[in-house]
């Protein structure tokens, strides 16, 4: 169950549903619900959404994982 954050959800839904390319950065203190806010905002979105959460790892590992996700979402068969 997701409670509250109505203003933030409305803003994210508006960004997701316009026709322009949008990029959103969400930041804040630990354990205040940022991840759940993102998951809730894309739950019923019909378009393509990429959600990537970087891990505490080396840059190249995160980049490779993000590349794999982007290739999967956009069905790209290209090897760097």
N, C-alpha and C positions, 0 to 999 in steps of 0.2 A: 504494500500500500504506500502511495506517495502522498504526503500531506504538505500543504503550503507551497511557497515559491510560485504563486500564480503569476506575478509580474514577470519573473524571470522566464517562466515557461512560455508566456505569451510572446515575449520578445524573441525567444529562440524559435518558436513556431513561425513568427513573421519572417525571420531571416531565412528559415528553411523553405518557406513557400513563395518567396519572391523569385523572379526570373534571372536575377544576377548571381554571379559567383560570389559566395560569401565565405569568409574564414572567421572563425570565432576562437578567441582565447579565453579560457575560464581559469581563474586562479583564485587562491584564497588559503586561509588556514587549513590545517589538516582536520579531517573528520567533521566537516560541516555539510557534506552531501553533494559535493561537486560531481562526482561520478554518477550518482543516482539522478541528479538533475539532467545530465547529458543523456543517460539511458532513457529516462522518461520522455525527454523532448523528441527523440528520434524513434520512439516505439512504434508509432503509427504513420511514420513518414513514408510516402510511396517512392520517393526519389532515392538516388544513390547517396549513401552516407558512409564516410570513413571515420571510424573511431579508433584512435591509436593512443595508447598510454605507454610512454617510454618507461623503460625499466632502468634500474641502477646498474648499468652495464657500460661497456665501451660503446662509443658513438657508432662504430661500424656495425655492431650487432643490432642496435636499434634501427639504423638505416636499412639494413637488410630485411628486418622484419616488416618495417613500414613498406618497403618496396614490394614484398610478397603480398601484403594486404591490398595495396593499390592495384597491382597486377590482377589480383583475383577479382576485385570489385569491377574493374573496367575491362576485364578479359583481355589482358595484354600478354603476349608471349614474346617477351624481349629479355635477353640476359645481358646484364651490365658486365 
